[in-house]
Amino acid sequence: MSPTSDSELKPPVRFAMIGCGRMGRWHAERLREDGRGLVAAWVDPLIDAARRLQQEFAPSASVYDDFATLVEDEMNVDAVIICTPTPDHFVQIHGSRARGWHVLCEKPLAHTREELVTLIDECRSGSKLSVGYQRRHWSLFRTLRREVLSGTWGRIRAITSHNVENWQQTIGSTWRDDPAINRGGYIGDAGSHKLDTLFWITGLKPISVTAFTDGCGSHVEIVGGVLAKLEGDIPLVMDFIGHAHYLGEDLHFHCERADVMIRDGKLYIGENGTVRELPADEPNSVPVTGFLDELLNGEAPIAPPECALPVFDMTTAILESSQCGKTMHLNAM
């Protein structure tokens, strides 16, 4: 059965959950909290993982151990949420949209630049495609973006970004420690959120990148240091520490009249030699809710597929600079 068009969609929107691991569970929880969508099908090659979520969230939903079987079935589905390893994304997005299903896909959106450009071109018409960049929905980062773009604090003069996580300790014997699947390791995986945040907040694209990375005993990149230049000759200093002992972040936008910054999950303004906390007062949401708003209310996409391209290009430049020991110029890539 073909799904209704997005203009005819009514709640509950029927989803297929493609990938039933940690992120599949997280999205299922958010769907239940929102109330406007339900899971009609669970898909995972590890069939027991799919059945566990089926029993917990939607006992009447169908279970599949293969995406192709879902596509071939006359399943009554409106949209899919894709939570699988990155190399699977292109085929699953393409196959879902061929059925007329709308797609919310976890990052990174595609494994190669060619795949990514193809998806962006294809999505100029037809069913919708959004990326699961959570930070675009969170009050903290929405407020930070508003302040930086407001003009109140003047032009951005420099950006510093410090990122730490106990990530390496969690990836042993998983696909995240396989460079053929998880391109860029910690930088390409968790780090993609950090890069997207920079480009979303500033609206600026990267121009040049000098970087180093190290696997620190893993098969993928665990740490990295980046010195980059964004449009307007704005310097960016950024680090990724994927074998720390906690999850933390400092993100500073050094503007002409003040520093607008996140420290330990709180927003601050630094001006006139003092630092004061700024309330995070923009609405708080999650990707599932934003996606449902897009499908049901016609709201603009918060994370359209185009946003994945500068993240991919920046990640590529970081990895290539580290490998060759030279500065990479993105307009030449």
FIFIMAR-531950 format. One line per 3 residues: number of its first residue (from 1); for each residue x, z, y of N, C-alpha, C. Coordinates in nm, 3 decimals, padded with zeros to 5 digits. Example, Ala and Ser with C-alpha at 12.3 -4.5 7.8 and 13.67 -1.06 7.14 Angstrom:
! FIFIMAR-531950
1	01.319:00.780:-00.569:01.230:00.780:-00.450:01.320:00.780:-00.330; 01.285:00.708:-00.225:01.367:00.714:-00.106:01.290:00.787:00.003
//
This chain:
! FIFIMAR-531950
1	00.084:00.000:-00.120:00.000:00.000:00.000:00.087:00.000:00.124; 00.058:-00.087:00.220:00.136:-00.094:00.341:00.098:00.017:00.436; 00.195:00.073:00.509:00.164:00.177:00.604:00.090:00.121:00.725
4	00.021:00.207:00.799:-00.042:00.165:00.922:00.065:00.137:01.026; 00.029:00.060:01.127:00.124:00.038:01.237:00.138:00.165:01.316; 00.249:00.173:01.396:00.273:00.295:01.470:00.163:00.323:01.572
7	00.096:00.217:01.624:-00.012:00.240:01.720:-00.134:00.300:01.654; -00.144:00.289:01.520:-00.259:00.342:01.448:-00.227:00.471:01.374; -00.104:00.517:01.383:-00.066:00.636:01.310:-00.143:00.758:01.359
10	-00.189:00.836:01.264:-00.255:00.963:01.293:-00.190:01.069:01.206; -00.185:01.193:01.255:-00.130:01.299:01.169:-00.227:01.329:01.054; -00.173:01.367:00.938:-00.029:01.386:00.915:00.041:01.254:00.880
13	00.160:01.235:00.940:00.244:01.119:00.907:00.308:01.145:00.772; 00.303:01.047:00.685:00.350:01.061:00.547:00.496:01.015:00.537; 00.582:01.108:00.498:00.726:01.082:00.492:00.775:01.075:00.348
16	00.876:00.991:00.327:00.960:01.001:00.207:01.092:01.064:00.249; 01.134:01.166:00.178:01.261:01.233:00.206:01.367:01.174:00.115; 01.460:01.098:00.174:01.564:01.031:00.097:01.689:01.118:00.101
19	01.716:01.188:-00.006:01.825:01.286:-00.010:01.768:01.425:00.001; 01.788:01.504:-00.103:01.722:01.634:-00.112:01.821:01.750:-00.120; 01.930:01.737:-00.045:02.027:01.845:-00.035:01.996:01.936:00.082
22	02.103:01.987:00.145:02.087:02.084:00.255:02.007:02.027:00.371; 02.038:01.905:00.415:01.968:01.849:00.529:01.826:01.805:00.493; 01.804:01.762:00.370:01.668:01.731:00.327:01.580:01.855:00.335
25	01.632:01.968:00.291:01.557:02.093:00.301:01.531:02.129:00.447; 01.635:02.113:00.532:01.622:02.150:00.673:01.510:02.069:00.739; 01.509:01.937:00.714:01.404:01.853:00.773:01.267:01.886:00.715
28	01.260:01.919:00.587:01.132:01.957:00.527:01.077:02.083:00.593; 01.164:02.178:00.621:01.122:02.299:00.691:01.069:02.268:00.830; 01.136:02.178:00.900:01.093:02.142:01.036:00.959:02.066:01.033
31	00.939:01.982:00.932:00.810:01.914:00.918:00.698:02.015:00.897; 00.724:02.113:00.813:00.621:02.214:00.787:00.590:02.294:00.913; 00.692:02.327:00.990:00.671:02.401:01.113:00.593:02.319:01.216
34	00.624:02.188:01.224:00.557:02.103:01.323:00.410:02.083:01.288; 00.382:02.055:01.161:00.245:02.043:01.116:00.184:01.904:01.126; 00.252:01.810:01.188:00.196:01.676:01.205:00.246:01.576:01.101
37	00.333:01.621:01.012:00.385:01.535:00.908:00.391:01.607:00.775; 00.394:01.532:00.668:00.408:01.590:00.534:00.497:01.501:00.450; 00.557:01.560:00.348:00.642:01.483:00.256:00.555:01.432:00.143
40	00.548:01.300:00.130:00.471:01.237:00.024:00.557:01.195:-00.094; 00.691:01.188:-00.071:00.781:01.148:-00.179:00.918:01.210:-00.157; 00.981:01.252:-00.267:01.117:01.305:-00.265:01.204:01.210:-00.345
43	01.322:01.178:-00.291:01.410:01.081:-00.357:01.551:01.138:-00.363; 01.607:01.148:-00.484:01.745:01.193:-00.500:01.791:01.156:-00.639; 01.913:01.100:-00.654:01.962:01.071:-00.789:01.979:01.196:-00.873
46	01.998:01.310:-00.808:01.995:01.437:-00.879:01.849:01.484:-00.882; 01.781:01.445:-00.985:01.635:01.461:-00.990:01.594:01.608:-00.980; 01.678:01.698:-01.028:01.644:01.841:-01.019:01.641:01.888:-00.874
49	01.728:01.832:-00.790:01.726:01.868:-00.648:01.595:01.824:-00.585; 01.549:01.704:-00.620:01.421:01.656:-00.567:01.306:01.742:-00.615; 01.310:01.781:-00.740:01.201:01.862:-00.795:01.197:02.003:-00.736
52	01.315:02.057:-00.703:01.316:02.190:-00.641:01.245:02.187:-00.506; 01.274:02.084:-00.426:01.207:02.075:-00.297:01.059:02.040:-00.314; 01.030:01.959:-00.412:00.890:01.928:-00.440:00.810:02.056:-00.468
55	00.863:02.140:-00.554:00.792:02.264:-00.589:00.777:02.357:-00.470; 00.877:02.360:-00.383:00.875:02.452:-00.270:00.789:02.403:-00.155; 00.791:02.272:-00.128:00.728:02.222:-00.006:00.604:02.135:-00.030
58	00.603:02.054:-00.134:00.494:01.958:-00.151:00.476:01.926:-00.299; 00.412:02.015:-00.373:00.399:01.997:-00.517:00.328:01.869:-00.558; 00.241:01.816:-00.472:00.168:01.696:-00.508:00.243:01.568:-00.474
61	00.358:01.580:-00.409:00.436:01.462:-00.372:00.502:01.400:-00.494; 00.529:01.272:-00.484:00.596:01.200:-00.593:00.746:01.227:-00.589; 00.811:01.209:-00.703:00.956:01.230:-00.715:01.019:01.104:-00.773
64	01.129:01.060:-00.711:01.202:00.942:-00.756:01.350:00.978:-00.766; 01.417:00.915:-00.861:01.561:00.935:-00.872:01.640:00.816:-00.820; 01.569:00.721:-00.756:01.635:00.600:-00.709:01.558:00.543:-00.590
67	01.629:00.510:-00.483:01.565:00.456:-00.364:01.497:00.323:-00.392; 01.561:00.238:-00.472:01.504:00.107:-00.501:01.368:00.119:-00.569; 01.353:00.220:-00.654:01.225:00.241:-00.721:01.117:00.279:-00.621
70	01.153:00.362:-00.524:01.058:00.398:-00.419:01.012:00.273:-00.344; 01.106:00.187:-00.307:01.073:00.067:-00.230:00.983:-00.027:-00.310; 01.009:-00.036:-00.440:00.931:-00.125:-00.525:00.791:-00.071:-00.554
73	00.775:00.059:-00.544:00.646:00.122:-00.576:00.547:00.096:-00.463; 00.419:00.104:-00.496:00.314:00.091:-00.393:00.288:00.228:-00.331; 00.394:00.291:-00.285:00.387:00.426:-00.231:00.325:00.424:-00.092
76	00.232:00.516:-00.067:00.164:00.525:00.061:00.249:00.609:00.157; 00.342:00.542:00.226:00.439:00.609:00.312:00.437:00.544:00.450; 00.452:00.625:00.554:00.460:00.574:00.692:00.604:00.570:00.742
79	00.685:00.667:00.698:00.819:00.683:00.755:00.909:00.749:00.652; 01.040:00.739:00.675:01.136:00.804:00.586:01.235:00.884:00.670; 01.290:00.988:00.609:01.401:01.063:00.666:01.517:01.048:00.569
82	01.629:00.996:00.619:01.743:00.965:00.533:01.850:01.071:00.551; 01.885:01.139:00.442:01.984:01.248:00.443:02.087:01.227:00.333; 02.130:01.105:00.315:02.222:01.069:00.208:02.362:01.047:00.265
85	02.465:01.032:00.180:02.598:00.999:00.231:02.598:00.869:00.311; 02.688:00.859:00.408:02.688:00.750:00.505:02.688:00.610:00.444; 02.767:00.581:00.338:02.767:00.444:00.286:02.632:00.397:00.235
88	02.538:00.488:00.208:02.406:00.450:00.161:02.311:00.413:00.275; 02.345:00.449:00.397:02.248:00.442:00.506:02.200:00.299:00.535; 02.293:00.204:00.538:02.253:00.068:00.578:02.148:00.012:00.483
91	02.174:00.019:00.353:02.079:-00.035:00.256:01.946:00.038:00.264; 01.950:00.168:00.281:01.826:00.246:00.285:01.747:00.222:00.413; 01.817:00.211:00.527:01.747:00.179:00.652:01.688:00.040:00.644
94	01.769:-00.056:00.601:01.725:-00.196:00.594:01.605:-00.209:00.499; 01.614:-00.146:00.382:01.506:-00.155:00.285:01.379:-00.086:00.332; 01.393:00.026:00.401:01.276:00.098:00.453:01.206:00.017:00.562
97	01.285:-00.039:00.653:01.225:-00.115:00.763:01.162:-00.245:00.711; 01.216:-00.300:00.603:01.156:-00.419:00.543:01.016:-00.388:00.491; 00.993:-00.263:00.453:00.860:-00.220:00.409:00.771:-00.180:00.528
100	00.826:-00.183:00.647:00.748:-00.143:00.763:00.751:00.006:00.789; 00.839:00.078:00.722:00.848:00.223:00.741:00.938:00.255:00.860; 00.898:00.350:00.940:00.983:00.401:01.047:01.091:00.491:00.985
103	01.205:00.501:01.053:01.321:00.568:00.994:01.383:00.668:01.091; 01.401:00.790:01.044:01.487:00.890:01.108:01.605:00.910:01.015; 01.725:00.878:01.062:01.842:00.882:00.976:01.945:00.980:01.028
106	02.002:01.058:00.938:02.111:01.147:00.975:02.233:01.065:01.016; 02.319:01.128:01.094:02.442:01.061:01.138:02.547:01.070:01.026; 02.651:00.985:01.035:02.662:00.862:01.114:02.562:00.758:01.065
109	02.519:00.673:01.156:02.411:00.581:01.124:02.453:00.474:01.024; 02.579:00.432:01.029:02.627:00.328:00.937:02.774:00.350:00.906; 02.821:00.286:00.799:02.957:00.307:00.752:03.057:00.211:00.816
112	03.009:00.096:00.863:03.097:-00.002:00.928:03.035:-00.044:01.061; 03.120:-00.098:01.148:03.070:-00.145:01.277:02.977:-00.265:01.259; 03.009:-00.351:01.166:02.924:-00.467:01.140:02.783:-00.423:01.101
115	02.774:-00.324:01.012:02.643:-00.271:00.972:02.570:-00.213:01.091; 02.642:-00.141:01.173:02.580:-00.074:01.288:02.525:-00.176:01.387; 02.603:-00.277:01.420:02.557:-00.380:01.513:02.436:-00.455:01.456
118	02.438:-00.480:01.326:02.324:-00.546:01.261:02.198:-00.463:01.275; 02.208:-00.334:01.252:02.092:-00.246:01.264:02.039:-00.243:01.407; 02.130:-00.234:01.503:02.088:-00.231:01.644:02.014:-00.359:01.679
121	02.067:-00.474:01.635:02.001:-00.601:01.663:01.865:-00.611:01.595; 01.858:-00.568:01.470:01.732:-00.576:01.396:01.625:-00.486:01.456; 01.665:-00.375:01.514:01.568:-00.277:01.563:01.515:-00.309:01.702
124	01.547:-00.425:01.754:01.487:-00.466:01.882:01.339:-00.499:01.863; 01.297:-00.513:01.740:01.155:-00.533:01.708:01.127:-00.466:01.575; 00.999:-00.451:01.545:00.961:-00.392:01.417:00.955:-00.242:01.422
127	00.969:-00.179:01.306:00.953:-00.034:01.296:01.068:00.038:01.367; 01.046:00.164:01.394:01.139:00.242:01.477:01.253:00.300:01.393; 01.367:00.318:01.461:01.483:00.381:01.399:01.542:00.480:01.499
130	01.557:00.605:01.457:01.618:00.708:01.540:01.727:00.779:01.461; 01.825:00.834:01.534:01.938:00.905:01.474:01.914:01.056:01.488; 01.951:01.131:01.386:01.928:01.275:01.385:02.031:01.353:01.463
133	02.050:01.322:01.590:02.142:01.398:01.675:02.066:01.517:01.734; 02.081:01.635:01.669:02.001:01.751:01.706:02.023:01.796:01.849; 02.147:01.783:01.897:02.179:01.840:02.028:02.099:01.776:02.141
136	02.059:01.653:02.125:01.978:01.588:02.227:01.841:01.655:02.243; 01.804:01.736:02.146:01.673:01.802:02.148:01.681:01.949:02.190; 01.799:02.006:02.189:01.813:02.149:02.213:01.812:02.182:02.361
139	01.750:02.293:02.394:01.739:02.337:02.534:01.875:02.352:02.600; 01.972:02.409:02.528:02.104:02.434:02.585:02.168:02.305:02.636; 02.167:02.202:02.553:02.234:02.078:02.591:02.149:01.994:02.686
142	02.018:02.005:02.676:01.932:01.937:02.773:01.954:01.993:02.914; 01.966:02.125:02.922:01.990:02.186:03.052:02.128:02.149:03.105; 02.228:02.149:03.017:02.363:02.109:03.056:02.362:01.966:03.110
145	02.294:01.877:03.041:02.287:01.737:03.086:02.219:01.727:03.221; 02.111:01.798:03.238:02.040:01.794:03.367:02.131:01.837:03.482; 02.207:01.944:03.460:02.294:01.994:03.566:02.407:01.897:03.597
148	02.467:01.839:03.494:02.579:01.747:03.515:02.532:01.621:03.588; 02.415:01.569:03.550:02.366:01.444:03.608:02.291:01.463:03.739; 02.264:01.588:03.776:02.182:01.614:03.895:02.250:01.573:04.025
151	02.382:01.570:04.024:02.456:01.545:04.147:02.482:01.670:04.228; 02.421:01.781:04.190:02.439:01.907:04.263:02.584:01.949:04.268; 02.656:01.926:04.159:02.794:01.976:04.147:02.897:01.868:04.174
154	02.851:01.750:04.214:02.943:01.644:04.247:02.985:01.562:04.126; 03.074:01.472:04.149:03.122:01.380:04.045:03.205:01.455:03.941; 03.194:01.414:03.816:03.279:01.468:03.710:03.423:01.425:03.737
157	03.516:01.521:03.728:03.657:01.490:03.749:03.738:01.498:03.620; 03.691:01.580:03.524:03.761:01.593:03.396:03.666:01.662:03.298; 03.695:01.644:03.169:03.615:01.706:03.063:03.709:01.767:02.961
160	03.679:01.888:02.916:03.753:01.951:02.806:03.655:01.994:02.698; 03.694:01.974:02.573:03.605:02.002:02.460:03.686:02.064:02.347; 03.654:02.188:02.313:03.724:02.262:02.207:03.623:02.292:02.097
163	03.653:02.247:01.973:03.558:02.254:01.863:03.623:02.314:01.739; 03.567:02.423:01.689:03.621:02.489:01.570:03.509:02.515:01.470; 03.545:02.510:01.342:03.445:02.535:01.237:03.516:02.565:01.106
166	03.456:02.648:01.025:03.505:02.674:00.889:03.449:02.566:00.797; 03.488:02.443:00.823:03.432:02.324:00.757:03.510:02.288:00.632; 03.641:02.292:00.639:03.722:02.255:00.522:03.688:02.343:00.403
169	03.656:02.468:00.429:03.628:02.563:00.322:03.501:02.528:00.244; 03.419:02.436:00.298:03.290:02.405:00.235:03.287:02.271:00.163; 03.393:02.191:00.172:03.381:02.051:00.128:03.444:02.024:-00.008
172	03.508:02.122:-00.069:03.572:02.100:-00.197:03.476:02.048:-00.302; 03.515:01.942:-00.373:03.435:01.882:-00.481:03.303:01.822:-00.430; 03.296:01.789:-00.300:03.178:01.722:-00.246:03.219:01.588:-00.189
175	03.119:01.504:-00.156:03.147:01.371:-00.101:03.214:01.380:00.035; 03.204:01.493:00.102:03.266:01.505:00.234:03.419:01.507:00.227; 03.475:01.528:00.110:03.621:01.525:00.095:03.667:01.392:00.037
178	03.584:01.292:00.042:03.617:01.159:-00.009:03.626:01.062:00.109; 03.745:01.013:00.143:03.760:00.925:00.260:03.684:00.794:00.248; 03.654:00.752:00.126:03.577:00.629:00.107:03.431:00.647:00.147
181	03.387:00.773:00.149:03.247:00.803:00.184:03.236:00.866:00.321; 03.323:00.961:00.348:03.316:01.037:00.473:03.431:00.995:00.564; 03.411:00.885:00.632:03.512:00.827:00.720:03.541:00.921:00.837
184	03.668:00.965:00.849:03.707:01.051:00.960:03.697:01.199:00.931; 03.651:01.236:00.812:03.646:01.378:00.777:03.567:01.462:00.875; 03.626:01.572:00.919:03.559:01.663:01.012:03.529:01.593:01.144
187	03.616:01.504:01.188:03.596:01.434:01.314:03.478:01.338:01.305; 03.467:01.266:01.193:03.358:01.170:01.178:03.227:01.233:01.138; 03.232:01.350:01.078:03.110:01.416:01.029:03.055:01.509:01.137
190	03.096:01.633:01.138:03.050:01.727:01.240:03.091:01.682:01.379; 03.207:01.617:01.389:03.256:01.574:01.519:03.172:01.467:01.585; 03.093:01.393:01.508:03.011:01.289:01.569:02.908:01.350:01.664
193	02.859:01.470:01.632:02.767:01.539:01.724:02.836:01.567:01.857; 02.961:01.609:01.851:03.035:01.643:01.972:03.057:01.518:02.058; 03.093:01.408:01.993:03.117:01.284:02.068:02.987:01.232:02.129
196	02.880:01.233:02.051:02.752:01.186:02.106:02.711:01.270:02.226; 02.732:01.402:02.218:02.697:01.488:02.330:02.768:01.445:02.458; 02.897:01.414:02.448:02.973:01.372:02.565:02.915:01.245:02.628
199	02.885:01.147:02.546:02.838:01.020:02.598:02.694:01.030:02.649; 02.613:01.111:02.582:02.473:01.131:02.624:02.466:01.205:02.757; 02.547:01.307:02.774:02.544:01.387:02.896:02.597:01.307:03.015
202	02.703:01.231:02.996:02.768:01.164:03.108:02.719:01.021:03.130; 02.672:00.955:03.025:02.640:00.814:03.034:02.763:00.725:03.040; 02.881:00.783:03.014:03.007:00.711:03.025:03.056:00.668:02.887
205	03.129:00.557:02.883:03.188:00.508:02.759:03.339:00.530:02.760; 03.399:00.542:02.640:03.545:00.561:02.633:03.620:00.431:02.661; 03.735:00.445:02.729:03.817:00.329:02.764:03.945:00.325:02.680
208	04.013:00.442:02.669:04.137:00.446:02.592:04.148:00.582:02.522; 04.223:00.583:02.412:04.234:00.704:02.328:04.376:00.714:02.273; 04.434:00.832:02.286:04.557:00.867:02.217:04.528:00.991:02.133
211	04.561:00.989:02.004:04.518:01.098:01.918:04.613:01.119:01.802; 04.606:01.238:01.742:04.668:01.265:01.614:04.566:01.337:01.527; 04.579:01.321:01.395:04.493:01.392:01.300:04.577:01.438:01.182
214	04.523:01.534:01.107:04.593:01.585:00.989:04.489:01.631:00.888; 04.518:01.601:00.760:04.427:01.641:00.653:04.442:01.785:00.609; 04.555:01.846:00.640:04.576:01.989:00.609:04.547:02.020:00.462
217	04.588:01.930:00.374:04.571:01.952:00.231:04.446:01.891:00.172; 04.353:01.845:00.255:04.232:01.778:00.207:04.255:01.627:00.203; 04.160:01.555:00.146:04.172:01.410:00.139:04.123:01.342:00.267
220	04.056:01.419:00.354:04.002:01.365:00.478:04.059:01.443:00.596; 04.037:01.393:00.716:04.089:01.456:00.837:04.021:01.591:00.861; 04.104:01.692:00.889:04.053:01.827:00.912:04.076:01.870:01.057
223	04.189:01.836:01.115:04.216:01.870:01.254:04.252:01.743:01.332; 04.233:01.750:01.463:04.268:01.637:01.547:04.281:01.680:01.691; 04.367:01.611:01.763:04.381:01.630:01.907:04.365:01.497:01.976
226	04.290:01.495:02.086:04.254:01.369:02.151:04.278:01.381:02.301; 04.345:01.282:02.356:04.356:01.263:02.501:04.299:01.125:02.530; 04.188:01.123:02.603:04.118:00.997:02.625:04.086:00.977:02.772
229	04.048:00.856:02.803:04.003:00.824:02.937:03.866:00.760:02.926; 03.769:00.811:03.004:03.636:00.753:03.008:03.622:00.664:03.131; 03.514:00.590:03.136:03.488:00.505:03.252:03.501:00.585:03.381
232	03.556:00.522:03.483:03.579:00.591:03.608:03.709:00.668:03.609; 03.795:00.641:03.509:03.925:00.708:03.498:03.910:00.860:03.484; 03.806:00.903:03.413:03.784:01.046:03.391:03.857:01.090:03.265
235	03.950:01.185:03.276:04.024:01.230:03.158:03.940:01.322:03.069; 03.959:01.305:02.940:03.894:01.389:02.839:04.002:01.446:02.749; 04.006:01.578:02.736:04.095:01.646:02.643:04.006:01.714:02.538
238	04.032:01.683:02.411:03.939:01.726:02.306:04.018:01.764:02.181; 03.974:01.870:02.114:04.034:01.903:01.986:03.928:01.932:01.882; 03.966:01.913:01.757:03.882:01.939:01.640:03.962:02.026:01.545
241	03.914:02.145:01.517:03.982:02.237:01.425:03.885:02.266:01.311; 03.900:02.194:01.201:03.803:02.204:01.093:03.837:02.304:00.986; 03.947:02.381:01.006:03.978:02.485:00.908:03.983:02.622:00.976
244	03.902:02.639:01.081:03.891:02.769:01.148:03.811:02.864:01.060; 03.782:02.982:01.113:03.713:03.084:01.034:03.574:03.116:01.087; 03.528:03.035:01.183:03.393:03.053:01.238:03.353:02.922:01.306
247	03.226:02.912:01.341:03.173:02.797:01.412:03.167:02.829:01.561; 03.240:02.752:01.643:03.241:02.780:01.785:03.274:02.655:01.865; 03.246:02.665:01.996:03.265:02.549:02.082:03.274:02.592:02.228
250	03.366:02.529:02.300:03.370:02.535:02.446:03.363:02.392:02.496; 03.270:02.365:02.587:03.254:02.231:02.642:03.242:02.243:02.794; 03.339:02.190:02.866:03.346:02.207:03.011:03.344:02.071:03.082
253	03.257:02.059:03.179:03.254:01.945:03.270:03.303:01.995:03.405; 03.422:01.952:03.440:03.486:01.996:03.564:03.447:01.900:03.676; 03.354:01.942:03.760:03.300:01.856:03.865:03.363:01.890:04.000
256	03.328:01.816:04.101:03.390:01.832:04.233:03.362:01.969:04.294; 03.242:02.020:04.274:03.205:02.145:04.341:03.188:02.263:04.246; 03.194:02.239:04.114:03.178:02.349:04.018:03.216:02.300:03.880
259	03.239:02.396:03.791:03.256:02.367:03.649:03.125:02.403:03.580; 03.068:02.307:03.508:02.945:02.330:03.431:02.986:02.334:03.285; 02.957:02.445:03.215:03.022:02.463:03.085:02.938:02.544:02.987
262	02.966:02.518:02.860:02.911:02.597:02.750:03.025:02.677:02.689; 03.000:02.807:02.676:03.092:02.898:02.608:03.011:02.985:02.514; 03.050:02.985:02.386:02.985:03.073:02.287:02.833:03.062:02.292
265	02.783:02.939:02.301:02.640:02.917:02.294:02.562:02.949:02.419; 02.631:02.973:02.531:02.563:03.001:02.657:02.614:02.907:02.766; 02.529:02.884:02.866:02.559:02.792:02.974:02.605:02.869:03.097
268	02.712:02.819:03.160:02.768:02.887:03.277:02.800:02.786:03.387; 02.801:02.838:03.510:02.849:02.766:03.627:02.968:02.843:03.683; 03.080:02.773:03.700:03.197:02.833:03.764:03.217:02.773:03.902
271	03.209:02.857:04.005:03.226:02.809:04.143:03.277:02.922:04.231; 03.358:02.883:04.331:03.411:02.980:04.428:03.484:03.096:04.361; 03.555:03.068:04.254:03.634:03.170:04.188:03.557:03.265:04.098
274	03.428:03.240:04.076:03.348:03.327:03.990:03.272:03.243:03.887; 03.224:03.310:03.783:03.148:03.244:03.677:03.016:03.319:03.661; 02.907:03.245:03.656:02.776:03.306:03.636:02.699:03.229:03.528
277	02.616:03.303:03.457:02.536:03.241:03.352:02.418:03.166:03.412; 02.387:03.053:03.352:02.275:02.969:03.395:02.173:02.964:03.282; 02.045:02.997:03.310:01.945:02.992:03.202:01.928:02.852:03.145
280	01.918:02.843:03.015:01.886:02.716:02.949:01.734:02.705:02.945; 01.676:02.635:03.043:01.532:02.638:03.061:01.462:02.505:03.032; 01.536:02.407:02.982:01.471:02.284:02.938:01.401:02.308:02.803
283	01.298:02.229:02.771:01.228:02.248:02.643:01.322:02.236:02.524; 01.293:02.312:02.419:01.372:02.310:02.297:01.295:02.238:02.187; 01.363:02.156:02.111:01.296:02.081:02.006:01.393:02.051:01.894
286	01.351:01.967:01.799:01.433:01.923:01.686:01.407:01.776:01.662; 01.495:01.706:01.589:01.475:01.562:01.569:01.341:01.523:01.507; 01.292:01.601:01.411:01.164:01.567:01.348:01.051:01.568:01.451
289	01.048:01.669:01.536:00.944:01.677:01.637:00.955:01.563:01.737; 01.078:01.533:01.782:01.096:01.421:01.872:01.055:01.289:01.809; 01.084:01.272:01.681:01.048:01.149:01.610:00.896:01.137:01.598
292	00.829:01.248:01.567:00.683:01.246:01.559:00.621:01.219:01.696; 00.679:01.273:01.802:00.631:01.243:01.937:00.643:01.094:01.965; 00.751:01.034:01.919:00.772:00.891:01.937:00.668:00.810:01.861
295	00.642:00.848:01.736:00.548:00.774:01.652:00.403:00.793:01.694; 00.366:00.916:01.727:00.226:00.949:01.751:00.186:00.939:01.898; 00.279:00.968:01.988:00.246:00.974:02.131:00.307:00.861:02.213
298	00.387:00.777:02.147:00.449:00.667:02.218:00.561:00.708:02.312; 00.619:00.827:02.291:00.727:00.871:02.379:00.856:00.793:02.351; 00.940:00.786:02.452:01.066:00.712:02.437:01.156:00.779:02.334
301	01.232:00.702:02.258:01.323:00.761:02.159:01.432:00.843:02.226; 01.461:00.959:02.172:01.565:01.046:02.226:01.703:01.004:02.178; 01.710:00.953:02.056:01.838:00.908:02.000:01.820:00.772:01.935
304	01.810:00.665:02.015:01.793:00.530:01.959:01.920:00.484:01.889; 01.911:00.380:01.807:02.029:00.338:01.729:02.148:00.299:01.815; 02.125:00.253:01.938:02.236:00.212:02.026:02.333:00.326:02.053
307	02.284:00.450:02.049:02.371:00.564:02.082:02.480:00.584:01.978; 02.465:00.525:01.859:02.564:00.543:01.753:02.688:00.458:01.775; 02.680:00.354:01.858:02.792:00.262:01.872:02.913:00.323:01.944
310	02.897:00.387:02.061:03.016:00.448:02.123:03.077:00.558:02.038; 02.995:00.630:01.961:03.049:00.732:01.872:03.134:00.668:01.764; 03.085:00.560:01.706:03.162:00.490:01.603:03.292:00.437:01.660
313	03.286:00.374:01.777:03.406:00.315:01.837:03.509:00.422:01.873; 03.462:00.535:01.925:03.554:00.643:01.961:03.619:00.701:01.835; 03.541:00.721:01.730:03.597:00.772:01.605:03.701:00.676:01.549
316	03.671:00.547:01.553:03.766:00.446:01.506:03.895:00.451:01.586; 03.883:00.463:01.718:04.001:00.468:01.804:04.085:00.592:01.774; 04.021:00.705:01.751:04.094:00.828:01.717:04.174:00.808:01.588
319	04.109:00.753:01.486:04.175:00.736:01.356:04.288:00.633:01.365; 04.264:00.524:01.437:04.367:00.420:01.446:04.484:00.466:01.532; 04.458:00.540:01.638:04.567:00.593:01.720:04.653:00.689:01.639
322	04.589:00.772:01.559:04.663:00.866:01.476:04.751:00.792:01.374; 04.699:00.684:01.319:04.772:00.611:01.216:04.891:00.533:01.273; 04.873:00.476:01.392:04.979:00.390:01.445:05.065:00.459:01.551
325	05.021:00.576:01.597:05.098:00.649:01.697:05.095:00.587:01.835; 04.993:00.506:01.864:04.984:00.438:01.993:04.850:00.467:02.059; 04.844:00.439:02.188:04.718:00.447:02.260:04.631:00.327:02.224
328	04.503:00.353:02.193:04.410:00.248:02.160:04.321:00.221:02.281; 04.307:00.093:02.315:04.221:00.051:02.426:04.093:-00.007:02.367; 03.983:00.059:02.395:03.860:00.024:02.325:03.807:-00.113:02.363
331	03.832:-00.159:02.483:03.783:-00.291:02.519:03.858:-00.402:02.447; 03.966:-00.364:02.377:04.045:-00.462:02.301:04.017:-00.453:02.151; 03.928:-00.358:02.112:03.905:-00.337:01.969:03.797:-00.433:01.918
//
